[in-house]
Amino acid sequence: MSKTLEKQEKPEYTGRYLVLLPEGSNTSDAISQISSISGLSLKSSLEFENEFFTDQDLSKTDGIVLDKLGIAIVNEKPKMENAIAGFGENEMIVEKERVVYAIGMVDESTQNYVEGYRDAINHMTSALVGPELEEFDYEDQQAEVESVGATWGLKATNVVPTSILRYNPYNGTGIKVAILDTGLDCNHPDFADRDITHKSFISGESTQDGHGHGTHCTGTACGPLSSPAAAERYGIAYAAKIFIGKVLNNGGSGGDGGILAGINWAIANRCEVVSMSLRGLHNGTGYSAVFETAAARALAQGTLIIAAAGNDSSRPGTVRQVMHPANCPSIMAVGAIDVNMRIASFSNGGLYPTYGAVDIAAPGVNVYSSTKLPTKYASWNGTSMATPHVAGIAALWAQASGLRGINLWKKLTSTAKALSLPARDVGAGLVQAPAKNRFGPFEGFPILRNPKFPIDPITPIEK
């Protein structure tokens, strides 16, 4: 398996189209309207069980309207080419369907080279202008997260509190998490007894993960509390219901339409969280109106979409923009940090003031998790690895607070740990899981104070 993806100079397209229907459109009325404009015969996703369909189903018709999103996926046909202007006149937005990829893992030699270059630059800068004032003691932080029992990422994000005074009683019970990726290795022993619903949106391929990327992301978000074979605990929401949507093939690629179909399927199944460690190349300004509307409509229905910012940077020299579809304002974009609480050299940044922001950060360097057999476990780098940390923690917060959609988003960002890094790179900060105090006053019992001593020791004692 290649650990890096060849950089493409420009976005790639499949030949199909995405049609965004006007707000409030009824699916059956939209199908009739599209037919009258173009002569195309479309189906509704409601015609398929649980709104699940594949490319093969799509090829048997002119297109399919995603009922929960108000978006049509339309095949490339002369009728469609001739109808685009008519769609615009009827307040419909048409976009070409892009090719998207599982975000490539950054290999260790490249990571070490870039980090060495970064550290040399930082050392030279420090020698010339003096060190920057730091808010945190990073050596203490690293010592905390390197203790045994769980991955450094789970400790840094408070999934496994490092203080004896805190504990985490949450495990994702009752929460549905959708992982839209390359599938899951269904033979992996760590998922043998889990509640898993799986569908493949790739024609000719089952949900069995022939790539490994999807199994790694699923492991971080929803892996087990413990495993006899794993070196340490790596899973977060270990009691959540897992929904595997295979939207990328075994080579790691797919199309926008399959991802939107996966989102629609997740909403139809009332998934509270959708995790997407994938990206399509985006050059220049702007973002997809189709994906932005899909994400906003998902939030309104109680589903939070979380996506990887991308691995296209080569810091400190080059910082690339957040890629599609994470650059949409209504999709939570995740950047990657390392164990020293520094931004990962490959992590993309928010370069525009009103969109394309990094909203939050999570561990994305040397992340240990499950992968396809026979390898079973691996440590990888990437914003792909950071994203499922946020997804798993979102499931814990959904369980702990009962919040959904935009309110769940606000809970994640409001509880994030501030970092002494630019918001361009880490957004609100490092994602943090909910936890409780292990010791404290019992309810109904007042805290007793010695009346001979003042509550404020600065105030002079009156004679």
C-alpha positions in Angstrom: 0.0 0.0 0.0 1.4 3.4 -1.0 1.8 5.7 2.0 1.6 8.9 0.0 -0.7 10.2 -2.7 0.7 11.8 -5.8 0.0 15.5 -5.7 -2.5 16.5 -8.4 -2.2 19.8 -10.1 -5.9 20.3 -10.5 -9.2 18.8 -9.3 -10.3 15.6 -11.1 -13.9 15.0 -12.2 -16.0 11.9 -12.8 -18.3 13.2 -15.6 -21.4 13.2 -13.4 -23.1 16.2 -12.0 -24.5 17.3 -8.6 -27.7 19.4 -8.6 -28.6 21.4 -5.5 -32.3 21.8 -5.2 -33.9 25.0 -3.8 -34.4 25.1 0.0 -37.7 23.4 1.0 -38.1 21.5 -2.3 -40.2 18.4 -2.1 -38.4 15.4 -3.6 -41.2 14.2 -5.9 -41.9 17.8 -7.1 -38.2 18.3 -7.8 -38.1 15.1 -9.8 -41.0 16.3 -11.9 -39.4 19.8 -12.3 -36.1 18.3 -13.5 -37.9 16.1 -15.9 -39.8 19.0 -17.4 -36.6 21.0 -17.8 -34.4 18.3 -19.2 -36.4 15.2 -20.0 -34.3 13.3 -17.5 -35.9 10.5 -15.5 -34.7 10.5 -11.8 -35.5 8.3 -8.9 -35.7 9.2 -5.2 -33.4 7.7 -2.5 -36.7 6.8 -0.7 -37.3 4.1 -3.3 -34.3 2.2 -1.8 -34.3 0.4 1.5 -32.8 2.7 4.2 -32.0 5.0 1.3 -29.0 2.9 0.4 -28.0 2.5 -3.2 -24.8 1.9 -5.2 -23.2 3.1 -8.4 -24.8 0.2 -10.2 -28.3 1.4 -9.1 -27.4 4.9 -10.3 -26.3 3.7 -13.7 -29.7 2.2 -14.3 -31.4 5.6 -14.2 -30.6 9.2 -15.2 -30.0 10.2 -11.6 -31.1 9.9 -8.0 -32.4 12.6 -5.6 -31.0 12.4 -2.0 -34.2 13.0 0.0 -32.5 14.1 3.3 -30.2 16.5 1.5 -32.2 17.9 -1.4 -29.4 17.1 -3.8 -29.5 15.1 -7.1 -26.7 13.0 -8.5 -27.1 13.0 -12.3 -25.3 10.9 -14.8 -23.4 12.5 -17.7 -25.8 12.6 -20.7 -26.4 15.0 -23.6 -29.8 15.9 -22.0 -27.9 17.0 -18.9 -25.5 19.2 -20.8 -28.3 21.0 -22.6 -30.3 21.4 -19.3 -27.7 23.2 -17.1 -28.8 26.7 -18.1 -32.5 25.7 -17.4 -31.6 24.5 -13.9 -29.9 27.8 -13.1 -33.0 29.7 -14.2 -35.0 27.6 -11.7 -32.8 28.4 -8.7 -30.8 25.1 -8.9 -27.0 25.0 -8.5 -25.1 22.6 -10.7 -21.5 21.4 -9.9 -19.3 18.8 -11.5 -18.7 15.7 -9.4 -15.1 15.5 -8.1 -12.9 12.6 -7.5 -11.9 12.3 -3.8 -9.3 10.3 -2.0 -8.5 8.8 1.3 -6.0 11.3 2.7 -2.6 9.7 2.3 -0.7 8.7 5.3 2.6 10.6 5.6 5.5 8.1 5.7 7.9 8.3 8.7 11.1 9.2 6.7 9.3 12.2 5.1 7.9 13.3 8.5 11.3 13.1 10.2 12.9 15.1 7.4 10.3 17.9 7.5 10.3 18.0 11.3 14.1 18.2 11.3 14.0 21.0 8.9 11.3 22.8 10.9 13.3 22.3 14.2 16.5 23.7 12.5 14.6 26.8 11.4 13.0 27.3 14.8 16.5 27.0 16.5 18.0 29.5 14.1 15.1 31.9 14.8 15.5 31.5 18.5 19.2 32.3 18.3 18.5 35.4 16.3 15.5 36.9 18.1 15.2 35.0 21.3 12.7 32.3 22.3 9.0 32.8 22.2 7.1 32.9 25.4 5.2 29.6 25.8 2.0 29.1 27.7 2.5 25.4 28.4 5.3 23.2 29.6 5.6 20.8 26.7 8.1 18.5 28.4 5.6 17.9 31.3 2.8 17.3 28.7 4.9 14.7 26.9 5.8 12.9 30.1 2.0 12.8 31.0 1.0 11.2 27.7 3.8 8.7 27.4 2.7 6.7 30.5 1.5 3.2 29.7 -2.0 1.9 29.1 -3.4 4.0 26.2 -2.2 5.9 23.2 -0.8 9.4 23.7 -3.7 10.8 21.7 -6.3 9.4 24.1 -4.4 10.9 27.1 -3.8 14.2 25.5 -7.5 14.6 24.7 -8.7 13.5 28.2 -10.3 10.3 26.9 -8.1 8.6 29.5 -7.5 11.3 32.1 -3.9 11.5 33.4 -5.0 12.9 36.8 -6.2 10.5 39.5 -8.7 13.1 40.4 -10.6 12.8 37.1 -12.3 9.9 35.3 -14.3 9.4 32.1 -17.5 7.4 32.6 -18.6 7.9 28.9 -18.2 5.3 26.2 -20.6 6.4 23.4 -23.5 4.2 24.5 -26.6 5.0 22.4 -24.7 7.1 19.9 -24.4 6.2 16.2 -21.1 7.1 14.5 -20.8 6.8 10.7 -17.3 6.3 9.2 -17.3 7.1 5.5 -14.1 5.7 4.2 -12.6 2.6 2.6 -14.7 0.2 4.7 -13.7 -2.0 7.6 -11.8 -5.3 7.9 -14.8 -7.3 9.2 -12.4 -10.1 10.2 -10.5 -8.0 12.7 -10.8 -9.6 16.1 -11.2 -6.2 17.9 -14.6 -5.7 16.2 -15.9 -9.2 16.5 -18.7 -8.5 19.0 -19.6 -4.9 18.0 -22.9 -3.5 16.8 -22.0 -2.7 13.2 -24.1 -1.7 10.3 -22.2 -1.6 7.0 -23.0 -0.7 3.4 -20.8 -0.4 0.3 -21.6 2.5 -2.1 -18.9 1.1 -4.4 -20.1 -1.2 -7.1 -18.4 -4.6 -7.2 -16.8 -4.2 -3.8 -18.1 -5.3 -0.4 -17.5 -3.2 2.8 -14.4 -5.4 3.5 -11.5 -3.0 3.7 -8.9 -3.8 1.1 -7.0 -0.6 1.8 -6.6 -0.3 5.6 -7.4 3.4 5.9 -11.0 2.9 6.9 -10.1 0.3 9.6 -7.5 2.6 11.1 -10.0 5.5 11.3 -12.7 3.3 12.7 -10.3 2.0 15.3 -9.5 5.4 16.7 -13.1 6.6 16.7 -14.8 3.5 18.0 -12.2 0.9 18.8 -12.4 -1.4 21.8 -11.8 -0.5 25.5 -9.2 -3.3 25.6 -7.8 -5.9 23.3 -5.6 -8.9 24.1 -3.5 -8.3 21.0 -3.1 -4.5 21.0 -0.1 -2.8 22.6 -2.4 -0.3 24.3 -5.9 1.1 24.2 -6.6 3.1 21.1 -10.4 3.3 20.7 -12.5 6.2 22.0 -16.3 5.5 21.8 -16.0 1.8 22.4 -19.7 1.3 23.0 -21.1 3.4 20.1 -23.0 1.9 17.3 -20.8 1.8 14.2 -22.1 2.6 10.7 -19.5 1.8 8.0 -20.2 3.5 4.7 -17.7 2.4 2.1 -17.6 5.4 -0.2 -13.9 5.0 -1.3 -12.8 1.9 -3.2 -9.9 -0.4 -2.2 -7.6 1.9 -4.1 -8.6 4.7 -1.8 -10.7 6.8 -4.3 -14.3 7.6 -4.9 -16.6 10.4 -6.0 -18.6 13.2 -4.4 -21.8 11.5 -5.2 -20.9 8.4 -3.2 -19.9 10.6 -0.2 -23.2 12.5 -0.4 -25.1 9.3 -0.7 -23.2 8.1 2.4 -24.1 11.3 4.3 -27.8 10.9 3.2 -27.7 7.2 4.4 -26.2 8.3 7.8 -28.9 10.9 8.3 -31.6 8.4 7.4 -30.2 6.1 10.1 -30.1 9.0 12.6 -26.3 9.0 13.0 -25.3 11.8 15.3 -21.7 11.9 14.0 -20.2 11.4 10.6 -16.4 11.1 10.2 -14.7 11.7 6.8 -11.0 11.3 6.5 -10.9 12.1 2.7 -10.4 15.0 0.4 -10.6 16.3 -3.1 -8.0 18.8 -4.4 -9.1 22.4 -4.3 -7.2 25.3 -5.9 -8.1 29.0 -5.4 -10.9 30.5 -3.5 -14.4 29.3 -2.7 -16.0 26.0 -1.7 -18.7 23.7 -2.8 -22.2 25.1 -2.4 -23.6 21.6 -2.7 -21.5 20.2 0.2 -22.0 23.3 2.3 -25.8 23.0 1.9 -25.6 19.3 2.6 -23.7 19.9 5.8 -26.0 22.7 6.9 -29.0 20.5 6.3 -27.3 17.6 8.2 -26.7 19.9 11.2 -30.4 20.9 11.1 -31.3 17.3 11.3 -29.0 16.6 14.2 -26.0 15.2 12.4 -22.5 16.7 12.8 -20.0 16.1 9.9 -16.3 16.1 10.8 -13.6 16.0 8.1 -9.9 16.1 7.7 -8.2 19.4 6.7 -5.7 17.7 4.5 -2.0 16.8 4.4 -0.8 19.1 1.6 1.5 21.4 3.7 5.3 21.3 4.0 5.9 23.4 7.1 7.5 25.7 7.9 7.9 26.7 4.3 4.5 26.0 2.8 1.1 26.0 4.3 -1.7 24.9 2.0 -5.4 25.7 2.3 -8.0 23.4 3.8 -9.2 21.0 1.1 -12.6 19.9 -0.2 -15.0 19.2 1.5 -13.6 20.2 4.9 -13.3 23.8 3.6 -17.1 24.2 3.8 -18.1 26.4 6.8 -20.7 23.8 8.1 -18.2 20.9 8.1 -15.9 20.7 11.1 -12.4 20.8 9.8 -9.7 19.0 11.8 -5.9 19.9 11.9 -3.2 17.6 13.3 -0.8 18.1 16.2 2.1 15.9 17.5 2.9 14.7 21.1 4.7 18.0 21.8 1.6 20.0 21.0 3.1 21.4 17.8 1.3 21.6 14.5 2.1 18.6 12.3 4.3 19.6 9.4 1.8 18.3 6.8 -1.4 19.8 8.3 -3.2 22.3 6.2 -4.3 25.7 7.5 -7.2 28.1 7.3 -6.1 30.8 4.9 -9.3 32.7 4.3 -11.2 34.8 6.9 -14.8 33.7 6.2 -14.5 30.1 5.2 -12.0 27.2 4.9 -11.0 27.4 8.6 -9.4 24.8 10.7 -12.1 24.5 13.5 -10.3 22.2 15.9 -7.1 20.1 16.3 -6.4 16.5 17.4 -3.5 14.0 17.6 -2.4 13.2 14.1 1.3 12.0 14.4 2.3 8.5 15.3 -1.3 7.4 15.9 -1.6 3.8 16.8 -4.8 2.0 15.8 -6.2 -1.0 14.0 -5.7 -1.7 10.3 -6.5 -4.5 7.9 -5.2 -8.0 8.5 -2.7 -9.5 8.6 -0.9 -6.3 9.8 -3.7 -5.8 12.4 -2.2 -2.6 14.0 -0.2 0.3 12.7 1.0 3.8 13.7 0.3 6.4 11.0 0.5 10.1 10.5 -2.1 12.4 9.0 -5.1 14.7 9.5 -7.0 11.4 8.6 -5.8 10.1 12.0 -6.8 13.3 13.8 -10.3 13.4 12.4 -11.6 10.2 14.1 -10.3 11.5 17.5 -12.7 14.3 17.1 -15.5 12.0 15.9 -15.1 9.6 18.8 -15.0 12.4 21.3 -18.1 14.0 19.7 -19.9 10.7 20.4 -18.8 10.9 24.1 -20.1 14.5 24.3 -23.3 13.5 22.6 -23.8 10.8 25.2 -22.8 13.1 28.2 -24.8 16.2 27.2 -27.6 15.1 24.9 -26.5 17.8 22.4 -26.9 17.3 18.7 -26.0 19.1 15.5 -24.7 22.7 15.8 -25.0 22.5 19.6 -22.7 19.5 19.7 -20.3 21.5 17.5 -20.3 24.4 19.9 -19.7 22.0 22.9 -16.6 20.6 21.1 -15.1 24.0 20.4 -16.0 25.6 23.7 -14.3 22.8 25.7 -11.2 22.5 23.5 -7.9 23.1 25.3 -6.2 26.3 24.2 -2.8 25.9 22.5 -0.1 28.4 22.0 -0.5 28.0 18.2 -2.2 30.2 15.6 -6.0 29.7 15.3 -5.2 29.4 11.6 -3.7 26.0 12.3 -5.6 24.6 15.3 -8.9 26.5 15.5 -10.4 26.5 19.0 -7.6 24.2 20.2 -7.0 20.6 21.1 -10.3 18.6 21.4 -11.1 17.4 24.9 -13.4 14.6 26.1 -15.9 15.0 28.9 -14.7 13.8 32.3 -15.9 14.0 36.0 -14.2 14.6 39.3 -13.4 11.4 41.1 -13.6 13.1 44.5 -15.7 16.0 45.8 -18.4 17.0 48.3 -21.4 14.8 48.5 -24.7 16.4 47.4 -26.7 17.6 50.3 -23.7 18.0 52.6 -22.3 21.6 53.1 -18.6 22.3 52.8 -17.6 23.1 56.4 -15.2 25.9 57.1 -13.5 26.9 60.3 -15.4 30.0 61.4 -12.2 31.3 63.1 -10.5 31.9 59.8 -11.6 34.3 57.1 -12.6 32.9 53.7 -10.3 35.5 52.0 -6.9 35.4 53.8 -6.0 38.7 52.3 -8.6 40.5 54.3 -7.3 41.7 57.7 -8.7 39.9 60.7 -10.9 42.1 62.7 -10.1 42.2 66.4 
